[in-house]
Amino acid sequence: MTIRSVMGGLAAALVLCAGPALAVEATEVGSRLKLDEQEPRVGLDVRLGLGGMTGDIGDQLDTGPLLGIAAGAQIYPLLGVEVGYEGQRLPINDTLVGDGEALYRHNVGLLAKAGPLIERHWRPFVGAGVGLSYFNASDGAEAVFDNDITQEVPLAAGLDYNFGNIFAGARATYRLMFNEGFADDAFPGNNGGNLLNASVTLGGRF
């Protein structure tokens, strides 16, 4: 009984001594990993950029400006999603179409983004998603170009910088486009084309 009592007392003393030490160590680990610092989870951003089509279609379209708006959420520490709209004007340089004509692109899409938060501010990321684009030819180009809806798979890479509830960033997005028929009348037998855009973003998170 005496040995058991002594052992029990030693065990209790060890627990009492180790408890605060473990708590301090856990606090230090959490501090180092910044587990108690949660970045804002939901946000809204606007973006400005430039881009153009590749392939045969790209030979007849110039680089054009874009404007977009997106809502995003950081659903896990390494994973975020965003849904948004993007509008773009692609000038037409085909000789069959007069000056000042263009294709107007209206896009809605969903993008999943993966990347770590570095030093509480920097977040490099890669992303992939799905989307739909509606191409609308200006009035003077409708005899050559058709209005059309295309499916796409956007692939993105970029970098965001967070300071407080505001963030800014830059990205490049390559959009694989499918069933694009808006240029079939202009270029029968063309091999289609994809879309490459670059943009800067500015937004807030809450």
C-alpha positions as CSV (number, residue, x, y, z in Angstrom):
1,M,0.0,0.0,0.0
2,T,2.9,2.3,0.9
3,I,4.6,1.8,-2.5
4,R,1.3,2.3,-4.3
5,S,0.7,5.5,-2.4
6,V,4.2,6.8,-3.2
7,M,3.8,5.9,-6.9
8,G,0.4,7.5,-7.0
9,G,1.8,10.7,-5.4
10,L,4.7,10.8,-7.9
11,A,2.3,10.3,-10.8
12,A,0.0,13.1,-9.5
13,A,3.0,15.4,-9.1
14,L,4.2,14.6,-12.6
15,V,0.8,15.4,-14.1
16,L,0.6,18.7,-12.1
17,C,4.0,19.7,-13.3
18,A,3.7,18.5,-16.9
19,G,0.2,20.1,-17.4
20,P,1.4,23.7,-17.4
21,A,4.5,22.8,-19.4
22,L,2.4,21.1,-22.0
23,A,-0.1,24.0,-22.1
24,V,2.8,26.5,-22.6
25,E,4.3,24.3,-25.4
26,A,0.9,24.0,-27.1
27,T,0.5,27.7,-27.0
28,E,4.0,28.3,-28.5
29,V,3.3,25.8,-31.2
30,G,0.0,27.4,-32.0
31,S,1.6,30.8,-32.0
32,R,4.3,29.6,-34.4
33,L,1.8,28.1,-36.7
34,K,-0.5,31.1,-36.2
35,L,-3.5,28.8,-35.6
36,D,-5.3,31.5,-33.7
37,E,-5.0,34.0,-36.5
38,Q,-7.8,33.5,-39.0
39,E,-7.7,35.5,-42.2
40,P,-11.1,36.9,-43.4
41,R,-13.0,34.2,-45.1
42,V,-15.4,35.8,-47.6
43,G,-14.6,38.6,-50.1
44,L,-15.5,40.5,-53.2
45,D,-13.0,41.8,-55.8
46,V,-12.9,43.7,-59.1
47,R,-10.3,43.0,-61.8
48,L,-8.9,44.8,-64.8
49,G,-6.8,43.2,-67.5
50,L,-5.9,42.5,-71.1
51,G,-5.9,39.3,-73.2
52,G,-6.6,37.7,-76.5
53,M,-7.4,34.5,-78.4
54,T,-4.9,32.0,-79.6
55,G,-5.0,29.7,-82.7
56,D,-6.5,30.6,-86.0
57,I,-9.2,32.8,-84.4
58,G,-6.5,34.8,-82.6
59,D,-5.0,35.8,-85.9
60,Q,-8.1,37.8,-86.7
61,L,-8.7,39.3,-83.2
62,D,-6.6,41.8,-81.4
63,T,-5.8,42.0,-77.7
64,G,-8.7,43.5,-75.7
65,P,-9.4,44.9,-72.3
66,L,-11.4,43.0,-69.6
67,L,-13.4,44.0,-66.5
68,G,-14.6,41.4,-64.0
69,I,-16.1,41.0,-60.5
70,A,-16.0,38.0,-58.3
71,A,-17.1,36.7,-54.9
72,G,-14.8,34.4,-53.1
73,A,-14.6,32.3,-50.0
74,Q,-11.6,30.6,-48.2
75,I,-13.3,27.4,-47.3
76,Y,-10.2,25.6,-46.0
77,P,-6.7,27.0,-45.1
78,L,-5.3,25.8,-48.5
79,L,-8.5,25.9,-50.6
80,G,-10.7,28.7,-51.8
81,V,-13.4,29.1,-54.4
82,E,-14.7,32.0,-56.4
83,V,-17.6,32.7,-58.7
84,G,-17.7,35.7,-60.9
85,Y,-18.5,37.6,-64.1
86,E,-16.0,38.8,-66.7
87,G,-16.6,41.1,-69.7
88,Q,-14.2,41.6,-72.5
89,R,-13.9,43.5,-75.8
90,L,-11.8,41.7,-78.5
91,P,-11.3,44.0,-81.5
92,I,-11.6,42.4,-85.0
93,N,-8.9,43.0,-87.5
94,D,-10.3,41.0,-90.4
95,T,-10.3,42.7,-93.8
96,L,-14.0,41.7,-94.3
97,V,-15.0,43.8,-91.3
98,G,-14.8,47.5,-91.0
99,D,-12.8,49.4,-88.4
100,G,-14.1,49.7,-84.9
101,E,-15.9,46.3,-84.9
102,A,-15.4,43.8,-82.1
103,L,-16.5,40.6,-80.4
104,Y,-17.9,41.2,-76.9
105,R,-17.4,38.3,-74.5
106,H,-19.6,37.8,-71.4
107,N,-18.4,35.1,-69.0
108,V,-19.6,33.4,-65.9
109,G,-17.5,30.9,-64.1
110,L,-16.5,28.9,-61.0
111,L,-12.9,28.6,-60.0
112,A,-11.3,26.5,-57.2
113,K,-8.0,27.9,-55.9
114,A,-5.3,26.1,-53.9
115,G,-2.3,27.8,-52.2
116,P,-0.7,28.4,-48.8
117,L,-0.8,31.6,-46.8
118,I,2.9,32.7,-46.3
119,E,3.9,35.2,-43.6
120,R,0.2,36.1,-43.0
121,H,0.1,38.1,-46.2
122,W,1.3,36.4,-49.3
123,R,-0.8,33.7,-51.0
124,P,0.5,32.2,-54.3
125,F,-2.2,30.0,-55.9
126,V,-3.1,27.8,-58.8
127,G,-6.7,27.2,-59.9
128,A,-9.0,25.3,-62.2
129,G,-12.7,25.5,-62.9
130,V,-15.6,25.6,-65.4
131,G,-17.3,28.4,-67.2
132,L,-19.5,29.6,-70.0
133,S,-18.8,32.5,-72.4
134,Y,-21.3,34.3,-74.6
135,F,-19.6,35.9,-77.7
136,N,-21.6,38.7,-79.2
137,A,-20.5,40.3,-82.5
138,S,-21.0,44.1,-82.9
139,D,-23.6,45.1,-85.5
140,G,-21.0,45.7,-88.3
141,A,-19.5,42.3,-87.9
142,E,-22.6,40.1,-87.7
143,A,-22.4,39.3,-91.5
144,V,-19.1,37.5,-90.8
145,F,-19.1,36.5,-87.1
146,D,-21.9,34.7,-85.2
147,N,-23.2,35.0,-81.7
148,D,-22.2,31.9,-79.8
149,I,-22.0,30.3,-76.4
150,T,-18.8,28.3,-75.6
151,Q,-17.8,26.0,-72.7
152,E,-14.5,26.5,-71.1
153,V,-12.0,25.2,-68.5
154,P,-10.1,28.1,-66.9
155,L,-6.6,27.3,-65.6
156,A,-5.1,30.1,-63.4
157,A,-2.0,31.0,-61.5
158,G,-1.4,34.1,-59.5
159,L,-0.4,35.8,-56.3
160,D,-2.5,37.7,-53.7
161,Y,-1.3,40.0,-51.0
162,N,-3.5,40.6,-47.9
163,F,-3.2,43.7,-45.7
164,G,-6.0,43.9,-43.2
165,N,-9.3,43.4,-44.8
166,I,-8.0,44.6,-48.2
167,F,-6.2,42.5,-50.7
168,A,-4.6,43.0,-54.1
169,G,-3.2,40.5,-56.6
170,A,-2.3,39.6,-60.1
171,R,-3.0,36.5,-62.1
172,A,-2.8,34.9,-65.5
173,T,-5.7,32.7,-66.8
174,Y,-5.6,30.3,-69.7
175,R,-9.0,29.3,-70.8
176,L,-9.5,26.1,-72.8
177,M,-12.5,26.7,-75.0
178,F,-14.8,24.1,-76.5
179,N,-17.4,24.3,-79.3
180,E,-16.5,27.8,-80.3
181,G,-18.4,28.5,-83.5
182,F,-18.5,32.3,-83.6
183,A,-15.8,32.4,-86.3
184,D,-16.9,29.4,-88.5
185,D,-18.3,31.6,-91.2
186,A,-15.3,33.8,-91.3
187,F,-12.7,31.0,-91.3
188,P,-14.2,27.6,-92.4
189,G,-12.1,24.7,-91.1
190,N,-10.3,26.9,-88.5
191,N,-8.7,25.0,-85.6
192,G,-10.5,27.2,-83.1
193,G,-8.6,28.9,-80.3
194,N,-8.2,29.4,-76.6
195,L,-8.1,32.5,-74.5
196,L,-5.1,33.9,-72.5
197,N,-5.8,36.8,-70.1
198,A,-3.7,38.6,-67.5
199,S,-5.3,40.8,-64.8
200,V,-4.8,42.7,-61.6
201,T,-7.3,42.5,-58.7
202,L,-8.3,44.6,-55.8
203,G,-10.9,43.7,-53.2
204,G,-12.0,43.3,-49.6
205,R,-12.6,40.4,-47.2
206,F,-14.8,40.2,-44.2
